[in-house]
Amino acid sequence: MNSFARNAASAAHVTPSQASRGSQPSQASQPSQLSQLSQASQPSQLSQASQPSQASQASQTVAAPGPQATPAQAMQVSSTSPAVRPRPLLLLGLDGTRWSIAAEPGVGTNLQRLAREGSWHQMTMEVPTISAPGWGSILTGTTHAEHGLRDNSCVGGRTWNCPDFLSQAFYEDQRTTTFAAAGWPVLVDPSGLGPIIHPRMEQQYAGLHNVIVRDGETYGYQRIDAEIADIAAAKLRSPEAFDVGFVYFCDVDDAGHVYGLQGEEYRAAIRRVDAHVGHLIEVISARDEDWLVVLTTDHGHRDEGGHGGDSPRERESWVVAWAPSGNIPNWPEIIEPWELAGLMLAARRA
């Protein structure tokens, strides 16, 4: 999250997450409460891998998803489901992660393995390269002009008319269970002007939607990301788990703002988040199901740290698709941010 965008936070219950992220290191001054989930796990192995080839020669794109239904319209969809349930899906959001650094030897070893065994795709973000607009496009399948997010304050946003991909999956089949866990409140906390992930309280009461809200702005993203990973792993160990999920990590972006990208601190943050990813992949692999796991980031960084502008380094993003079964969707090498939600949901039905 760039500092000038966070300073645009509104006066209406603006959380620290809606202000500047990057002016000073996050301090994990007090412990957070862990989820009450408790299930058994079965580990599998992860290995180091080399950097995938860059997809810079591709030019093929797919059509952007059609107009999104509003929640009121989508709730009219029949809950009658197809005979075969769609495959389970998990999107992992790694905020502010530059792929070329994650691909260095000994840095993002799990990310490298997933890209090698799955597929790697180039993505270029719209300007401004700020997190709320970026995640707004990725999660809802709409452009900046459509969702209306311009900065992290979410003032003027129209996300209530742009259902996130979890909500879209539920509206398509109302037996679908969904899960979201994030330490950046703009994504999941209903007390602010967001959130981008719809609360859908009726589905939460019915046990169909589970949202984990934590505050990394206050307690530090290194600590909160670890907590988010543990909660998500516990959920994935449960017998039913969920059908469609989103898990978000911000430790890397935080390090980029504070230290820049040229030193060891940024690489250490990637290693920490890479370990969280590896933990979740182990649990998913033990389920013996046809999961689709997608990983992406919302923007890049300048070398000195920071983003929001239109430089190639700030706009660069990427997508990795991986499945324990090897059942990888045939996606184009270049993906637009607003295309990803539709591609993921279509891959569940394929």
Backbone torsions as a table, in degrees:
resi	resn	phi	psi	omega
1	MET	NA	128.6	-177.0
2	ASN	-82.5	150.6	-171.7
3	SER	-68.9	-39.4	-177.0
4	PHE	-68.3	-28.1	179.1
5	ALA	-74.5	-35.3	-177.7
6	ARG	-71.2	-23.1	178.3
7	ASN	-70.9	-8.2	178.8
8	ALA	-88.3	16.0	-176.8
9	ALA	-60.2	142.8	-177.0
10	SER	-79.5	166.3	-180.0
11	ALA	-79.1	-12.6	-176.5
12	ALA	-85.8	96.5	178.5
13	HIS	44.7	63.0	178.7
14	VAL	-84.7	118.2	178.1
15	THR	-79.4	163.6	176.2
16	PRO	-56.9	-26.5	-179.4
17	SER	-67.1	-21.3	-177.9
18	GLN	-92.0	-1.1	175.3
19	ALA	-101.1	-158.4	-173.1
20	SER	-72.0	130.0	168.8
21	ARG	-111.4	116.0	177.0
22	GLY	131.5	-0.1	179.9
23	SER	-79.3	-27.2	177.2
24	GLN	-155.3	160.6	-178.3
25	PRO	-63.0	146.2	176.7
26	SER	-72.7	139.4	178.3
27	GLN	-114.7	123.4	179.2
28	ALA	-87.1	79.2	-169.3
29	SER	-79.5	-18.0	178.3
30	GLN	-151.0	151.7	-176.6
31	PRO	-72.7	155.1	175.9
32	SER	-102.7	160.7	177.8
33	GLN	-83.2	135.1	176.7
34	LEU	-89.1	156.7	179.2
35	SER	-63.2	156.2	178.1
36	GLN	-81.8	2.6	-178.5
37	LEU	-65.4	140.2	177.3
38	SER	-149.9	106.5	177.8
39	GLN	-137.6	169.3	-177.6
40	ALA	-89.9	149.8	-179.1
41	SER	-119.1	157.9	171.9
42	GLN	-130.2	113.2	-176.7
43	PRO	-78.3	154.6	168.2
44	SER	-130.0	179.1	-171.1
45	GLN	-97.4	146.2	170.8
46	LEU	-119.0	149.6	-179.0
47	SER	-132.6	159.6	176.1
48	GLN	-75.8	152.3	-179.5
49	ALA	-143.4	166.3	-179.8
50	SER	-92.7	165.6	-177.9
51	GLN	-64.5	136.0	176.3
52	PRO	-73.0	159.6	176.0
53	SER	-68.5	144.6	-178.6
54	GLN	-74.0	145.7	-176.9
55	ALA	-98.4	47.1	-173.2
56	SER	-82.2	-14.8	-176.3
57	GLN	-89.1	-5.5	-174.6
58	ALA	-84.4	150.4	176.4
59	SER	-133.8	-5.8	-177.4
60	GLN	-70.9	138.2	174.1
61	THR	-131.7	166.7	176.2
62	VAL	-112.6	159.4	-179.4
63	ALA	-65.7	141.0	177.6
64	ALA	-65.8	149.9	179.3
65	PRO	-58.1	152.6	180.0
66	GLY	-68.6	-179.7	-178.8
67	PRO	-55.9	138.9	-178.4
68	GLN	-83.4	139.7	176.0
69	ALA	-73.1	144.4	172.6
70	THR	-72.8	160.3	177.6
71	PRO	-55.4	-38.8	-179.7
72	ALA	-64.5	-41.5	178.6
73	GLN	-68.9	-42.0	-175.3
74	ALA	-67.7	-28.4	-179.5
75	MET	-67.8	-12.7	177.8
76	GLN	-79.1	-9.9	-178.9
77	VAL	-67.4	137.3	180.0
78	SER	-64.9	143.5	178.1
79	SER	-82.3	0.6	176.9
80	THR	-63.0	123.7	-174.4
81	SER	-104.5	159.4	176.6
82	PRO	-65.4	165.4	-177.4
83	ALA	-61.8	-36.3	-180.0
84	VAL	-106.9	124.5	-179.9
85	ARG	-69.9	142.2	177.4
86	PRO	-61.4	158.1	-179.2
87	ARG	-69.3	149.1	178.1
88	PRO	-70.0	150.8	-172.8
89	LEU	-136.3	136.5	173.2
90	LEU	-132.3	125.1	173.3
91	LEU	-103.1	125.9	175.9
92	LEU	-106.4	120.7	179.5
93	GLY	-100.3	119.4	-178.4
94	LEU	-113.8	89.4	-171.3
95	ASP	-60.9	132.7	171.0
96	GLY	62.8	35.4	-175.6
97	THR	-102.7	114.0	177.2
98	ARG	-79.9	123.0	-174.0
99	TRP	-64.2	-39.2	-175.5
100	SER	-61.6	-27.9	176.4
101	ILE	-83.1	-40.3	176.2
102	ALA	-60.2	-28.4	-177.8
103	ALA	-84.2	-2.5	177.5
104	GLU	-66.5	149.3	179.2
105	PRO	-55.9	130.3	176.4
106	GLY	78.3	7.5	-179.2
107	VAL	-101.8	-80.2	-178.7
108	GLY	-99.0	65.8	-171.3
109	THR	-64.5	-39.4	177.7
110	ASN	-70.9	-39.9	176.6
111	LEU	-60.3	-42.3	179.5
112	GLN	-62.8	-42.4	179.3
113	ARG	-62.7	-44.5	-178.5
114	LEU	-63.7	-39.2	178.5
115	ALA	-67.0	-38.2	-179.8
116	ARG	-68.9	-42.9	-177.7
117	GLU	-79.5	-22.8	-179.7
118	GLY	-109.7	-125.0	179.6
119	SER	-140.4	147.8	179.3
120	TRP	-118.6	136.6	-175.0
121	HIS	-134.6	143.5	177.5
122	GLN	-85.4	141.1	175.7
123	MET	-141.7	140.2	179.0
124	THR	-120.3	125.6	-174.1
125	MET	-83.7	153.5	172.9
126	GLU	-71.3	161.9	175.4
127	VAL	-99.9	137.9	6.4
128	PRO	-76.8	145.8	-179.1
129	THR	-87.0	68.7	-179.0
130	ILE	-117.1	152.8	-168.5
131	SER	-66.3	-46.0	-178.0
132	ALA	-60.5	-48.2	175.1
133	PRO	-62.3	-40.1	-178.6
134	GLY	-64.5	-51.1	177.7
135	TRP	-67.6	-30.0	175.5
136	GLY	-58.4	-43.3	178.4
137	SER	-69.7	-44.7	-177.6
138	ILE	-63.9	-44.2	-172.2
139	LEU	-81.5	-28.0	-176.8
140	THR	-105.3	-15.5	-177.2
141	GLY	75.5	30.2	179.5
142	THR	-129.2	160.8	179.1
143	THR	-83.7	171.3	174.6
144	HIS	-55.7	-42.4	-178.5
145	ALA	-63.6	-32.0	-177.7
146	GLU	-80.4	-46.7	-177.7
147	HIS	-84.8	-16.3	171.7
148	GLY	78.3	5.2	180.0
149	LEU	-81.1	129.2	-178.8
150	ARG	-118.6	-23.1	178.3
151	ASP	-154.8	-174.4	-174.4
152	ASN	-80.2	-5.0	174.7
153	SER	-73.8	-22.6	-177.2
154	CYS	66.8	9.8	176.4
155	VAL	-63.2	130.9	-179.7
156	GLY	82.7	0.8	-179.8
157	GLY	-70.7	151.7	179.3
158	ARG	-119.9	37.4	-175.5
159	THR	-67.7	-22.4	177.5
160	TRP	-65.7	-22.7	176.3
161	ASN	-96.2	5.3	-179.1
162	CYS	-128.2	85.7	-177.2
163	PRO	-59.8	139.1	174.3
164	ASP	-69.5	168.4	-173.7
165	PHE	-67.2	-25.7	174.0
166	LEU	-65.2	-45.9	178.9
167	SER	-65.0	-40.7	178.4
168	GLN	-60.2	-41.2	178.4
169	ALA	-63.6	-39.9	179.2
170	PHE	-67.8	-43.1	-178.8
171	TYR	-64.4	-29.7	178.1
172	GLU	-71.8	-37.9	178.7
173	ASP	-144.6	107.0	-170.5
174	GLN	-78.7	11.7	166.1
175	ARG	-92.5	-8.0	-175.3
176	THR	-66.2	129.1	175.1
177	THR	-98.1	138.9	-174.5
178	THR	-129.4	157.3	-174.9
179	PHE	-148.0	136.5	174.9
180	ALA	-140.3	137.7	178.5
181	ALA	-141.8	125.7	-177.5
182	ALA	-154.0	148.4	176.2
183	GLY	-98.6	-2.1	174.8
184	TRP	-100.5	110.4	-171.2
185	PRO	-59.3	-27.5	-179.7
186	VAL	-55.8	-31.0	-177.9
187	LEU	-77.0	-35.0	-166.7
188	VAL	-133.2	-14.0	-173.3
189	ASP	-86.8	114.2	-176.9
190	PRO	-73.3	-4.0	-178.3
191	SER	-78.4	-15.4	-179.9
192	GLY	-97.2	-163.5	-180.0
193	LEU	-79.6	-13.3	170.2
194	GLY	-79.2	-137.9	-6.0
195	PRO	-89.8	165.5	178.0
196	ILE	-72.1	-37.8	172.8
197	ILE	-82.0	118.9	-176.6
198	HIS	-66.2	136.3	-179.8
199	PRO	-65.2	-38.2	-178.3
200	ARG	44.7	64.5	-172.8
201	MET	-60.3	-35.9	179.4
202	GLU	-61.1	-39.9	178.3
203	GLN	-71.8	-32.7	174.9
204	GLN	-63.3	-44.2	178.7
205	TYR	-62.1	-33.0	-178.3
206	ALA	-83.9	-2.4	-179.8
207	GLY	80.0	15.6	-178.4
208	LEU	-97.6	-14.8	-176.0
209	HIS	-139.5	128.7	-178.1
210	ASN	-126.0	121.4	-179.1
211	VAL	-120.9	124.0	178.1
212	ILE	-105.5	117.7	-177.6
213	VAL	-111.2	123.7	174.0
214	ARG	-131.4	165.1	-174.9
215	ASP	-121.1	88.4	177.6
216	GLY	-71.3	-22.6	177.8
217	GLU	-64.0	-34.0	-179.2
218	THR	-89.0	-44.4	-170.6
219	TYR	-101.9	-3.5	177.6
220	GLY	94.5	133.0	-174.6
221	TYR	-74.3	-26.9	177.0
222	GLN	-60.8	-45.7	178.8
223	ARG	-70.5	-45.4	-174.3
224	ILE	-70.0	-38.1	177.0
225	ASP	-60.1	-40.3	178.1
226	ALA	-63.1	-39.3	178.3
227	GLU	-66.7	-43.6	178.0
228	ILE	-59.7	-42.7	179.7
229	ALA	-62.7	-42.0	179.8
230	ASP	-65.2	-41.5	179.3
231	ILE	-64.7	-45.3	-179.8
232	ALA	-63.6	-40.4	178.8
233	ALA	-63.9	-41.2	178.2
234	ALA	-63.3	-40.4	177.4
235	LYS	-63.2	-42.1	-179.5
236	LEU	-69.2	-22.6	176.3
237	ARG	-78.3	-18.7	-178.4
238	SER	-67.3	153.1	-174.8
239	PRO	-56.0	-42.1	-176.6
240	GLU	-91.2	-29.9	-177.9
241	ALA	51.9	-119.9	178.6
242	PHE	-156.5	164.7	179.1
243	ASP	-89.1	-40.9	-178.1
244	VAL	-137.1	130.2	-176.9
245	GLY	-140.8	161.6	176.2
246	PHE	-139.1	125.0	178.2
247	VAL	-127.3	131.6	-169.5
248	TYR	-122.1	137.9	177.0
249	PHE	-126.6	139.7	-175.7
250	CYS	-127.7	4.0	-178.4
251	ASP	-57.7	-40.3	-177.0
252	VAL	-66.2	-46.8	179.6
253	ASP	-61.5	-41.9	179.3
254	ASP	-59.2	-45.0	178.6
255	ALA	-64.3	-37.0	178.4
256	GLY	-62.2	-41.2	178.6
257	HIS	-66.6	-40.7	-173.1
258	VAL	-80.7	-42.4	-171.0
259	TYR	-112.1	-10.6	-170.6
260	GLY	79.7	-179.6	-173.0
261	LEU	-105.0	-2.3	-172.6
262	GLN	-91.6	-13.9	-176.0
263	GLY	-100.4	-176.3	-177.7
264	GLU	-71.9	-27.5	-175.5
265	GLU	-60.9	-41.7	179.2
266	TYR	-65.6	-41.5	179.0
267	ARG	-67.6	-36.6	177.1
268	ALA	-63.8	-38.2	177.6
269	ALA	-65.3	-40.1	176.7
270	ILE	-62.2	-41.0	178.8
271	ARG	-61.3	-40.1	179.7
272	ARG	-64.3	-47.8	-179.9
273	VAL	-67.7	-37.1	176.1
274	ASP	-58.4	-38.1	177.2
275	ALA	-66.6	-38.7	175.7
276	HIS	-61.0	-44.0	178.1
277	VAL	-59.8	-45.8	179.6
278	GLY	-60.0	-39.2	177.5
279	HIS	-59.6	-47.6	-179.5
280	LEU	-66.3	-38.0	179.0
281	ILE	-64.2	-38.2	176.9
282	GLU	-59.0	-46.3	-177.9
283	VAL	-66.3	-42.8	179.2
284	ILE	-63.4	-43.0	-178.9
285	SER	-61.8	-32.2	-179.6
286	ALA	-73.6	-13.5	-177.9
287	ARG	-78.0	-16.8	178.9
288	ASP	56.4	47.6	178.3
289	GLU	-129.5	163.6	-176.0
290	ASP	-86.4	63.1	-179.3
291	TRP	-72.4	148.3	167.1
292	LEU	-113.4	123.1	178.4
293	VAL	-113.4	127.2	-179.8
294	VAL	-121.5	137.1	178.3
295	LEU	-124.9	142.4	178.9
296	THR	-158.6	171.8	174.2
297	THR	-132.4	161.5	-172.0
298	ASP	-96.9	-13.1	179.5
299	HIS	-175.3	171.8	172.7
300	GLY	-100.5	-151.6	-179.9
301	HIS	-150.8	150.8	164.4
302	ARG	-70.3	157.9	-178.7
303	ASP	-56.1	-37.8	-178.9
304	GLU	-81.1	-2.3	-178.9
305	GLY	96.2	141.8	-179.5
306	GLY	111.7	157.3	-177.0
307	HIS	-160.4	178.4	-176.9
308	GLY	128.7	-23.4	-178.2
309	GLY	-89.6	-165.3	-173.5
310	ASP	-111.7	17.6	178.3
311	SER	-70.5	154.1	178.7
312	PRO	-56.3	-38.1	179.8
313	ARG	-64.1	-36.0	-179.8
314	GLU	-77.1	-30.7	-176.3
315	ARG	-87.8	-14.2	-173.4
316	GLU	-71.3	137.0	175.6
317	SER	-143.7	-177.7	-176.1
318	TRP	-160.5	162.2	176.5
319	VAL	-135.8	134.7	171.3
320	VAL	-118.9	131.6	174.1
321	ALA	-116.2	133.3	-176.3
322	TRP	-146.7	149.4	176.3
323	ALA	-143.7	136.9	178.5
324	PRO	-61.9	-26.4	179.3
325	SER	-81.5	-11.9	-173.7
326	GLY	83.4	4.2	-179.3
327	ASN	-82.9	81.4	-174.7
328	ILE	-95.4	131.5	177.9
329	PRO	-66.1	151.2	-179.7
330	ASN	-89.5	81.5	-177.9
331	TRP	-95.7	156.2	176.4
332	PRO	-66.4	157.1	-178.6
333	GLU	-71.2	-24.8	175.8
334	ILE	-115.3	124.6	-178.4
335	ILE	-121.0	135.0	173.5
336	GLU	-83.1	149.5	-177.1
337	PRO	-55.6	-40.1	-177.4
338	TRP	-77.9	-6.0	177.9
339	GLU	-88.3	-21.3	-169.0
340	LEU	-64.1	-42.9	-178.6
341	ALA	-58.5	-45.9	179.2
342	GLY	-65.1	-38.6	178.2
343	LEU	-63.8	-42.5	-179.5
344	MET	-64.3	-45.3	-178.6
345	LEU	-67.4	-36.9	176.9
346	ALA	-65.7	-36.9	179.7
347	ALA	-66.0	-28.7	176.4
348	ARG	-64.5	-33.4	-174.8
349	ARG	-90.0	-14.2	-174.5
350	ALA	-68.3	NA	NA
